[in-house]
Amino acid sequence: MDKQMHQIGEVAEAVGLSLRTIRHYEEVGLVPPSDRTAGGFRLYTDADIDRLRLVKQMKPLEFSLEEMKDLLRVREQLAGAADGTECKPLAERLSMYAQAAERRCEKLREQLAAVSAVAGMLSSEASRKSSGASHRS
């Protein structure tokens, strides 16, 4: 085995997820560790770490656990697909996820613009009130 294996603490630090979250992802079958030590400690490959990073990035897009599982499965199958016949339906499913992600990104951009406007309005109001208060002193 020439793959470098990483224990859960190292993975948690590298990805920015808690140990509890990583264990939960294992329990629900999202990202199980690739191996375990003789003592039962979880061991993760670099590919496992990449999957965890992708899952973390998908969370704000509100993909369900089932959608994330399916997406990871599609990407894995696509990477291992030998010919174009096998690839086409997988590529179409991946495209469906890409379109869903883009729609969700647009929704987040709209939400960000709305809350940025509120923050700007509050900041302007606070500046006006504080400058008005200092003139009265």
Contacts in CASP RR format, 6 or more apart in sequence:
PFRMAT RR
TARGET T0000
AUTHOR 0000-0000-0000
METHOD contacts of the structure
MODEL  1
MDKQMHQIGEVAEAVGLSLRTIRHYEEVGLVPPSDRTAGGFRLYTDADID
RLRLVKQMKPLEFSLEEMKDLLRVREQLAGAADGTECKPLAERLSMYAQA
AERRCEKLREQLAAVSAVAGMLSSEASRKSSGASHRS
3 34 0 8 1.000
3 45 0 8 1.000
3 46 0 8 1.000
4 45 0 8 1.000
4 46 0 8 1.000
5 34 0 8 1.000
5 35 0 8 1.000
5 43 0 8 1.000
5 44 0 8 1.000
5 45 0 8 1.000
6 14 0 8 1.000
6 43 0 8 1.000
6 44 0 8 1.000
6 45 0 8 1.000
6 46 0 8 1.000
6 49 0 8 1.000
7 41 0 8 1.000
7 42 0 8 1.000
7 43 0 8 1.000
7 44 0 8 1.000
8 19 0 8 1.000
8 22 0 8 1.000
8 23 0 8 1.000
8 33 0 8 1.000
8 41 0 8 1.000
8 42 0 8 1.000
8 44 0 8 1.000
9 19 0 8 1.000
11 17 0 8 1.000
11 22 0 8 1.000
11 44 0 8 1.000
11 48 0 8 1.000
11 49 0 8 1.000
11 52 0 8 1.000
12 18 0 8 1.000
12 19 0 8 1.000
12 22 0 8 1.000
14 49 0 8 1.000
15 22 0 8 1.000
15 49 0 8 1.000
15 52 0 8 1.000
15 53 0 8 1.000
15 56 0 8 1.000
16 56 0 8 1.000
17 52 0 8 1.000
17 56 0 8 1.000
22 31 0 8 1.000
22 42 0 8 1.000
22 52 0 8 1.000
25 31 0 8 1.000
25 52 0 8 1.000
25 55 0 8 1.000
26 32 0 8 1.000
26 33 0 8 1.000
26 42 0 8 1.000
28 65 0 8 1.000
28 69 0 8 1.000
29 69 0 8 1.000
30 55 0 8 1.000
30 65 0 8 1.000
30 68 0 8 1.000
30 69 0 8 1.000
30 72 0 8 1.000
31 48 0 8 1.000
31 51 0 8 1.000
31 52 0 8 1.000
31 55 0 8 1.000
31 72 0 8 1.000
33 42 0 8 1.000
33 43 0 8 1.000
33 44 0 8 1.000
33 48 0 8 1.000
34 43 0 8 1.000
34 44 0 8 1.000
34 45 0 8 1.000
34 47 0 8 1.000
34 48 0 8 1.000
35 43 0 8 1.000
36 42 0 8 1.000
36 43 0 8 1.000
37 43 0 8 1.000
44 52 0 8 1.000
51 72 0 8 1.000
54 72 0 8 1.000
55 68 0 8 1.000
55 72 0 8 1.000
58 68 0 8 1.000
58 71 0 8 1.000
58 101 0 8 1.000
60 108 0 8 1.000
61 100 0 8 1.000
61 101 0 8 1.000
61 104 0 8 1.000
61 105 0 8 1.000
61 108 0 8 1.000
62 104 0 8 1.000
63 71 0 8 1.000
63 100 0 8 1.000
63 101 0 8 1.000
63 104 0 8 1.000
67 97 0 8 1.000
70 93 0 8 1.000
71 94 0 8 1.000
71 97 0 8 1.000
74 90 0 8 1.000
74 93 0 8 1.000
74 94 0 8 1.000
74 97 0 8 1.000
75 94 0 8 1.000
77 86 0 8 1.000
77 90 0 8 1.000
78 87 0 8 1.000
78 90 0 8 1.000
78 91 0 8 1.000
78 94 0 8 1.000
81 87 0 8 1.000
81 90 0 8 1.000
END
